[in-house]
Amino acid sequence: VAVVSPKAVGRGISVFVMVEMDNQHSRFQELFERKMRQETDVVSCYEISGDYDFMLKIQTQSSETLEHLHRIIKSIRGVSATKTYFVLKEIKCGQTAVGEV
């Protein structure tokens, strides 16, 4: 497995997007999950507890491509709100905690 810098492959903008669903109906949730699997700029998608229902990690080329993806996310039936956090600096990434082997 190769670890590649997002900037090196033209994905210099990293953001986390919190997504709130209007309706917890499983049909809307399944639709949202399916659409997120199809989006290549969405590198991670987590169902979470708390004020929001999903957290996305997005790595994209520009503010224009982020805006386009944000419009796609907001247009998915059942999505009621989003909140976007821009990554200023990545401190640690790509490691999995493993106990003693």
FIKOLZA-1660 file (N, C-alpha, C; in steps of 0.1 Angstrom, whole numbers, plus 5000, padded with zeros to 4 digits):
% residues 101
   i   px   py   pz ch aa at
   1 5008 4988 5000  A  V  N
   1 5000 5000 5000  A  V CA
   1 5009 5012 5000  A  V  C
   2 5006 5021 4991  A  A  N
   2 5014 5034 4990  A  A CA
   2 5006 5045 4996  A  A  C
   3 5013 5053 5004  A  V  N
   3 5007 5065 5010  A  V CA
   3 5011 5077 5001  A  V  C
   4 5002 5084 4996  A  V  N
   4 5004 5095 4987  A  V CA
   4 4998 5108 4993  A  V  C
   5 5006 5118 4992  A  S  N
   5 5001 5131 4996  A  S CA
   5 4990 5136 4987  A  S  C
   6 4978 5140 4993  A  P  N
   6 4967 5145 4985  A  P CA
   6 4971 5156 4976  A  P  C
   7 4980 5165 4980  A  K  N
   7 4985 5176 4972  A  K CA
   7 4992 5171 4959  A  K  C
   8 5000 5160 4961  A  A  N
   8 5007 5154 4950  A  A CA
   8 4998 5149 4939  A  A  C
   9 4986 5146 4942  A  V  N
   9 4977 5141 4932  A  V CA
   9 4965 5151 4929  A  V  C
  10 4968 5163 4932  A  G  N
  10 4959 5174 4928  A  G CA
  10 4947 5175 4937  A  G  C
  11 4948 5170 4950  A  R  N
  11 4937 5171 4959  A  R CA
  11 4941 5179 4971  A  R  C
  12 4944 5192 4969  A  G  N
  12 4950 5201 4979  A  G CA
  12 4941 5206 4990  A  G  C
  13 4928 5204 4988  A  I  N
  13 4918 5209 4998  A  I CA
  13 4912 5198 5005  A  I  C
  14 4914 5198 5018  A  S  N
  14 4908 5187 5027  A  S CA
  14 4898 5194 5036  A  S  C
  15 4886 5188 5037  A  V  N
  15 4876 5193 5046  A  V CA
  15 4869 5181 5053  A  V  C
  16 4863 5184 5064  A  F  N
  16 4853 5175 5071  A  F CA
  16 4840 5182 5070  A  F  C
  17 4830 5174 5065  A  V  N
  17 4816 5179 5064  A  V CA
  17 4807 5171 5073  A  V  C
  18 4800 5178 5082  A  M  N
  18 4791 5171 5091  A  M CA
  18 4777 5172 5084  A  M  C
  19 4770 5161 5084  A  V  N
  19 4757 5161 5077  A  V CA
  19 4746 5157 5086  A  V  C
  20 4735 5165 5086  A  E  N
  20 4723 5162 5094  A  E CA
  20 4712 5157 5085  A  E  C
  21 4706 5146 5089  A  M  N
  21 4695 5141 5081  A  M CA
  21 4682 5146 5087  A  M  C
  22 4673 5150 5078  A  D  N
  22 4660 5155 5082  A  D CA
  22 4651 5143 5087  A  D  C
  23 4653 5132 5082  A  N  N
  23 4644 5121 5085  A  N CA
  23 4653 5108 5086  A  N  C
  24 4652 5101 5097  A  Q  N
  24 4661 5089 5099  A  Q CA
  24 4655 5077 5092  A  Q  C
  25 4646 5079 5083  A  H  N
  25 4641 5068 5075  A  H CA
  25 4652 5061 5068  A  H  C
  26 4652 5048 5069  A  S  N
  26 4663 5040 5064  A  S CA
  26 4665 5042 5049  A  S  C
  27 4654 5044 5042  A  R  N
  27 4655 5046 5027  A  R CA
  27 4664 5058 5024  A  R  C
  28 4662 5069 5031  A  F  N
  28 4670 5081 5029  A  F CA
  28 4684 5079 5033  A  F  C
  29 4686 5072 5044  A  Q  N
  29 4700 5069 5048  A  Q CA
  29 4707 5060 5038  A  Q  C
  30 4701 5050 5033  A  E  N
  30 4707 5041 5023  A  E CA
  30 4710 5049 5010  A  E  C
  31 4701 5058 5006  A  L  N
  31 4704 5066 4994  A  L CA
  31 4716 5075 4997  A  L  C
  32 4717 5081 5008  A  F  N
  32 4728 5090 5011  A  F CA
  32 4741 5081 5011  A  F  C
  33 4741 5070 5018  A  E  N
  33 4753 5062 5018  A  E CA
  33 4757 5057 5004  A  E  C
  34 4748 5053 4996  A  R  N
  34 4751 5049 4982  A  R CA
  34 4757 5060 4974  A  R  C
  35 4752 5072 4975  A  K  N
  35 4757 5084 4968  A  K CA
  35 4771 5087 4973  A  K  C
  36 4774 5086 4986  A  M  N
  36 4787 5089 4991  A  M CA
  36 4797 5079 4986  A  M  C
  37 4794 5067 4985  A  R  N
  37 4803 5056 4980  A  R CA
  37 4807 5059 4965  A  R  C
  38 4798 5066 4958  A  Q  N
  38 4801 5069 4944  A  Q CA
  38 4809 5081 4942  A  Q  C
  39 4810 5090 4952  A  E  N
  39 4818 5102 4950  A  E CA
  39 4833 5100 4953  A  E  C
  40 4841 5102 4943  A  T  N
  40 4856 5099 4945  A  T CA
  40 4862 5109 4954  A  T  C
  41 4857 5121 4955  A  D  N
  41 4863 5131 4964  A  D CA
  41 4860 5128 4979  A  D  C
  42 4850 5120 4982  A  V  N
  42 4846 5116 4995  A  V CA
  42 4855 5104 4999  A  V  C
  43 4866 5107 5007  A  V  N
  43 4875 5096 5010  A  V CA
  43 4871 5088 5022  A  V  C
  44 4862 5093 5031  A  S  N
  44 4857 5086 5042  A  S CA
  44 4843 5091 5045  A  S  C
  45 4835 5082 5050  A  C  N
  45 4821 5085 5054  A  C CA
  45 4818 5077 5066  A  C  C
  46 4814 5084 5077  A  Y  N
  46 4811 5077 5090  A  Y CA
  46 4797 5081 5094  A  Y  C
  47 4790 5071 5099  A  E  N
  47 4777 5074 5106  A  E CA
  47 4781 5076 5120  A  E  C
  48 4777 5087 5126  A  I  N
  48 4782 5091 5139  A  I CA
  48 4770 5094 5149  A  I  C
  49 4773 5095 5162  A  S  N
  49 4763 5099 5172  A  S CA
  49 4765 5114 5174  A  S  C
  50 4755 5120 5181  A  G  N
  50 4756 5134 5184  A  G CA
  50 4747 5143 5176  A  G  C
  51 4750 5155 5174  A  D  N
  51 4742 5165 5167  A  D CA
  51 4740 5162 5152  A  D  C
  52 4750 5155 5146  A  Y  N
  52 4749 5152 5132  A  Y CA
  52 4749 5137 5130  A  Y  C
  53 4745 5133 5118  A  D  N
  53 4743 5119 5115  A  D CA
  53 4755 5113 5108  A  D  C
  54 4762 5121 5100  A  F  N
  54 4773 5116 5092  A  F CA
  54 4785 5126 5093  A  F  C
  55 4797 5121 5092  A  M  N
  55 4809 5129 5090  A  M CA
  55 4816 5124 5078  A  M  C
  56 4819 5133 5069  A  L  N
  56 4826 5130 5056  A  L CA
  56 4840 5136 5057  A  L  C
  57 4850 5129 5052  A  K  N
  57 4863 5135 5049  A  K CA
  57 4864 5136 5034  A  K  C
  58 4866 5149 5029  A  I  N
  58 4866 5152 5015  A  I CA
  58 4880 5157 5012  A  I  C
  59 4886 5152 5001  A  Q  N
  59 4898 5157 4995  A  Q CA
  59 4895 5161 4981  A  Q  C
  60 4897 5173 4977  A  T  N
  60 4893 5178 4964  A  T CA
  60 4903 5188 4958  A  T  C
  61 4900 5192 4946  A  Q  N
  61 4910 5200 4938  A  Q CA
  61 4909 5215 4942  A  Q  C
  62 4897 5220 4943  A  S  N
  62 4896 5234 4944  A  S CA
  62 4883 5238 4952  A  S  C
  63 4881 5251 4955  A  S  N
  63 4869 5255 4961  A  S CA
  63 4857 5253 4952  A  S  C
  64 4859 5254 4939  A  E  N
  64 4849 5251 4929  A  E CA
  64 4844 5237 4929  A  E  C
  65 4853 5227 4930  A  T  N
  65 4849 5213 4931  A  T CA
  65 4843 5210 4944  A  T  C
  66 4847 5217 4955  A  L  N
  66 4841 5215 4968  A  L CA
  66 4826 5220 4967  A  L  C
  67 4825 5232 4961  A  E  N
  67 4811 5238 4960  A  E CA
  67 4802 5229 4953  A  E  C
  68 4807 5223 4942  A  H  N
  68 4799 5214 4934  A  H CA
  68 4795 5202 4942  A  H  C
  69 4804 5196 4949  A  L  N
  69 4801 5184 4957  A  L CA
  69 4792 5188 4969  A  L  C
  70 4793 5199 4974  A  H  N
  70 4784 5204 4985  A  H CA
  70 4770 5205 4980  A  H  C
  71 4768 5210 4968  A  R  N
  71 4755 5211 4962  A  R CA
  71 4749 5197 4960  A  R  C
  72 4757 5188 4956  A  I  N
  72 4752 5174 4954  A  I CA
  72 4748 5168 4967  A  I  C
  73 4756 5170 4978  A  I  N
  73 4752 5165 4991  A  I CA
  73 4739 5172 4996  A  I  C
  74 4738 5185 4994  A  K  N
  74 4726 5192 4999  A  K CA
  74 4713 5188 4991  A  K  C
  75 4715 5183 4979  A  S  N
  75 4704 5179 4970  A  S CA
  75 4699 5165 4973  A  S  C
  76 4706 5157 4981  A  I  N
  76 4702 5144 4984  A  I CA
  76 4690 5144 4994  A  I  C
  77 4679 5137 4990  A  R  N
  77 4667 5137 4998  A  R CA
  77 4670 5133 5012  A  R  C
  78 4665 5140 5022  A  G  N
  78 4667 5137 5036  A  G CA
  78 4678 5145 5042  A  G  C
  79 4687 5151 5035  A  V  N
  79 4698 5160 5040  A  V CA
  79 4691 5173 5044  A  V  C
  80 4692 5177 5057  A  S  N
  80 4686 5189 5061  A  S CA
  80 4697 5200 5064  A  S  C
  81 4709 5196 5068  A  A  N
  81 4719 5206 5071  A  A CA
  81 4733 5200 5070  A  A  C
  82 4743 5209 5067  A  T  N
  82 4757 5205 5066  A  T CA
  82 4765 5216 5074  A  T  C
  83 4776 5212 5078  A  K  N
  83 4786 5221 5084  A  K CA
  83 4800 5217 5080  A  K  C
  84 4807 5226 5074  A  T  N
  84 4820 5223 5068  A  T CA
  84 4832 5229 5076  A  T  C
  85 4842 5220 5078  A  Y  N
  85 4854 5224 5085  A  Y CA
  85 4866 5222 5076  A  Y  C
  86 4873 5233 5073  A  F  N
  86 4885 5232 5065  A  F CA
  86 4897 5227 5073  A  F  C
  87 4905 5218 5068  A  V  N
  87 4917 5213 5074  A  V CA
  87 4928 5223 5071  A  V  C
  88 4934 5229 5082  A  L  N
  88 4945 5238 5080  A  L CA
  88 4958 5231 5080  A  L  C
  89 4959 5221 5087  A  K  N
  89 4972 5213 5088  A  K CA
  89 4969 5199 5093  A  K  C
  90 4974 5189 5086  A  E  N
  90 4973 5176 5090  A  E CA
  90 4984 5172 5100  A  E  C
  91 4981 5168 5112  A  I  N
  91 4991 5164 5122  A  I CA
  91 4994 5150 5121  A  I  C
  92 4984 5141 5120  A  K  N
  92 4986 5127 5120  A  K CA
  92 4975 5120 5112  A  K  C
  93 4979 5111 5104  A  C  N
  93 4968 5104 5095  A  C CA
  93 4974 5091 5091  A  C  C
  94 4964 5082 5088  A  G  N
  94 4967 5069 5081  A  G CA
  94 4973 5058 5090  A  G  C
  95 4972 5059 5103  A  Q  N
  95 4977 5049 5111  A  Q CA
  95 4965 5042 5118  A  Q  C
  96 4967 5029 5120  A  T  N
  96 4957 5021 5127  A  T CA
  96 4963 5016 5140  A  T  C
  97 4956 5017 5151  A  A  N
  97 4960 5013 5164  A  A CA
  97 4960 4998 5164  A  A  C
  98 4971 4991 5168  A  V  N
  98 4971 4977 5168  A  V CA
  98 4978 4973 5182  A  V  C
  99 4972 4964 5189  A  G  N
  99 4977 4959 5201  A  G CA
  99 4990 4951 5199  A  G  C
 100 4996 4946 5210  A  E  N
 100 5008 4938 5208  A  E CA
 100 5005 4926 5200  A  E  C
 101 5014 4923 5191  A  V  N
 101 5013 4911 5182  A  V CA
 101 5022 4900 5187  A  V  C
% end
